[in-house]
Amino acid sequence: MEYIIYRFQFETAVHFGDGNLGSSEKTFCADSLFSALCNEAVNFGDNVTSLVDAVKQKKLCFSDLFPYINDELYIPKPLCYIKPEKEYKRLKYIPLSKLSNINDIDAKKELEILNSLGSSDVRTMTSMHSLEKLETGDALPYSVGIFKFNPNNGLYCIVGFNDNNIKSEFEKLLNALSYSGIGGKKSAGFGRFKFKSEPIPDNLKQRLTISKPPFMALSICMCNSDELENSIKNAKYSLQKRTGFIFSNTYAPENRRKKDFYAFSAGSCFENKFNGDVFDVGLGGKHPVYRYSATMFMEV
């Protein structure tokens, strides 16, 4: 499989949901990126099934979106390496360049560097759905948490292809997505970005191809039920609850929530690899609602 890095340089602030409208995450999970790509495919009139099949057949995979600061790429802190220091426990990401010397990482210094990624803020907004309410003053304002990346900083994604046609299709959808934006409150202009591709660093490429445990997940992921017992044997992992509303005009006449779904977080470490899958998290609508939970592992 060929691996490429895509750097996202955000032109606007972002609102990445964390379950609280008044705050925003700094990073973006692979399942949310996949949902956004599916929406762009629908807008193009493309068959979403082809995108799903590419993932299921291991022709396409991608990581969560992780921070980069200037030229340094950051990866999740491996959960199989736990140091007792308070600062290390607070650290979510470590520099890729220091992975080989993880025990020598100065956690306090890295926390200070990661704090330079950008700044959080809160914007006050008002619903524009009803002009009458705006004129009468009945429209109530609400607060939205945002994150603004500093210059030369942003997020990057590792993407694996084994088919140039799939690569071209992915880049077509990603280009469309750069104009519409990712995350929440896109109608307010949040989440728009430019992107560029670059070769994957040799030290990362080697770790993506070596088959020596432990293996760290680079994306939010989940195995099929028949793989679960073997997958969690001697594993060090954390789980995330994934939920949200279904954004589709054809799924149902009213807004519906997705089925609650639990997945392993990026940074979880396993002795036994698994493929993951794309799961249907719909609840009785007119078409499937896909949750990306495929895997991308690196040797740590």
PEBELZI-V971086 format. One record per run of one state. SS is the DSSP state (h for helix, s for strand, l for the rest). FROM is the first residue (numbers start at 1). LEN is the number of residues. If there is no record, write none. Layout:
# PEBELZI-V971086
ss: [SS	SS]
from: [FROM	FROM]
len: [LEN	LEN]
This chain:
# PEBELZI-V971086
ss: [l	s	l	s	l	s	l	s	l	s	l	h	l	h	l	s	l	s	l	s	l	h	l	s	h	l	h	s	l	h	l	s	l	s	l	h	l	h	l	s	l	h	l	s	l	s	l	h	l	s	l	s	l	s	l	s	l	s	l	s	l	s	l	s	l	s	l]
from: [1	2	11	14	15	16	17	25	26	28	29	30	45	48	57	60	63	65	70	72	77	86	91	93	96	105	107	118	127	131	137	141	150	153	162	164	181	186	189	193	200	202	210	215	218	221	222	225	232	236	237	239	243	245	246	257	258	261	265	269	271	276	281	290	295	297	300]
len: [1	9	3	1	1	1	8	1	2	1	1	15	3	9	3	3	2	5	2	5	9	5	2	3	9	2	11	9	4	6	4	9	3	9	2	17	5	3	4	7	2	8	5	3	3	1	3	7	4	1	2	4	2	1	11	1	3	4	4	2	5	5	9	5	2	3	1]
